[in-house]
């Protein structure tokens, strides 16, 4: 193997992102709890499929309109509210972290989506008051939203800068 090429073998995208987040988190002056890192890697894995990131409306694929989706969630039954609010928070997390550069071309900036994500996770805490054996886990996600998106953004920047010699090969689940 030459020095200019890196080969990464992982069994899952979630493990790949978890490892990157843990490594970046170790370098932070104020590291996040491992549970937040784990949850964030699950979110990043979920959005590895574009079906989760976009929505289909009237037979057309489009970006989710997070502010309206969060507002409309208040009118839904409680179980659907939880799902909608979680989707808004997770989408905002990925958008503000991994795809923050895409907001540079839009009228609405990262600050707006940070506020939407923070609010969504705060609301989600009322539906799920405990996760990963941590009381008020999603409230902690809300309060650390900006820090988590910064961490994800660092990973995104590193992957873009390393894109010329970086490959990710996922093992076939049947072969493992």
SEDOLO-43651 format. One line per 2 residues: their letters; for each residue y, x, z of C-alpha. Coordinates in steps of 0.05 Angstrom, whole numbers, m for minus. Each point is the difference from the previous one (the first is absolute). Layout:
! residues N
a) Y:X:Z; ...
***
This chain:
! residues 176
xx) 0:0:0; 68:28:m18
xx) 57:3:49; 42:m50:m40
xx) m51:m57:3; m20:m40:61
xx) m61:m44:2; m3:m52:55
xx) m64:m38:13; 6:m62:43
xx) m44:m60:12; 59:m47:5
xx) 73:m4:m15; 13:m21:72
xx) m30:65:27; 41:39:m51
xx) 65:m32:23; m19:4:74
xx) m10:75:m7; 67:9:m35
xx) 36:m43:51; m32:36:60
xx) 20:68:m29; 72:m22:m13
xx) 3:m34:69; m20:65:35
xx) 63:32:m28; 45:m56:26
xx) 47:13:59; m19:m70:25
xx) m72:m13:m22; m25:m71:m8
xx) m62:m24:36; m65:9:m39
xx) m10:m75:m1; 64:m9:m40
xx) m23:55:m47; m68:m33:m8
xx) 31:m68:m14; 49:31:m50
xx) m58:33:m37; m35:m68:m4
xx) 63:m30:m30; 5:56:m51
xx) m74:m10:m18; 10:m75:m8
xx) 56:12:m51; m43:50:m38
xx) m14:m61:m43; 62:m27:m35
xx) m27:m71:11; 23:6:72
xx) 69:26:m17; 19:m52:m52
xx) m7:m75:m2; m15:m50:m56
xx) 50:m56:m8; m6:m50:m57
xx) m52:45:m32; 47:60:0
xx) m7:63:42; 63:19:38
xx) 23:38:61; 0:m40:65
xx) 67:m25:22; m8:20:73
xx) 62:m33:30; m16:m68:m29
xx) m73:8:17; 17:15:72
xx) 48:m59:3; m50:m48:m31
xx) m54:23:48; 34:m39:56
xx) m20:m65:m35; m74:17:m5
xx) m55:m18:49; m9:52:54
xx) m61:35:m30; 34:6:m68
xx) 64:23:33; m37:58:31
xx) m30:20:m67; 67:m6:m36
xx) 39:38:52; m52:56:1
xx) 3:5:m76; 76:5:2
xx) m2:54:53; m54:40:m35
xx) 33:m6:m68; 67:22:29
xx) m34:58:35; m29:26:m65
xx) 63:m15:m40; 47:35:49
xx) m48:58:9; m40:16:m61
xx) 44:m32:m53; 69:8:30
xx) 25:36:m63; m12:m64:m39
xx) 54:m34:42; 52:49:m26
xx) 4:m40:m64; 9:m67:35
xx) 59:m38:29; m37:m10:66
xx) m12:67:35; m50:29:49
xx) 41:m23:60; m12:m73:m19
xx) m75:9:m7; m3:40:65
xx) 32:m60:35; m49:m48:m33
xx) m59:43:20; 25:9:71
xx) 11:m75:7; m69:m17:m30
xx) m36:46:48; 40:m27:59
xx) m21:m71:m20; m72:22:m12
xx) m3:23:72; 8:m72:23
xx) m63:m18:m40; m40:62:18
xx) 25:24:68; m53:54:5
xx) m32:45:m53; m41:64:5
xx) m3:m12:76; 75:8:4
xx) 43:m57:27; 59:m15:m45
xx) m27:45:m55; 39:m34:m55
xx) 63:2:42; m10:75:2
xx) m9:m1:m76; 66:m38:m4
xx) 37:50:44; m30:60:m37
xx) 4:m30:m69; 53:49:m26
xx) m38:60:29; m65:m23:m32
xx) 33:m10:m68; 31:69:5
xx) m69:29:13; m30:m37:m59
xx) 60:22:m42; m14:73:16
xx) m72:m10:m25; 26:m33:m63
xx) 48:57:m14; m54:52:11
xx) m48:m35:m46; 53:m4:m55
xx) 18:74:7; m74:19:0
xx) m18:m48:m57; m9:55:m51
xx) m59:30:37; m25:m56:45
xx) m61:m43:m12; m32:m54:42
xx) m72:m17:m13; m30:m58:37
xx) m75:m2:9; m37:m59:m28
xx) m22:m43:59; m69:m8:m31
xx) m8:75:m4; 18:13:73
***
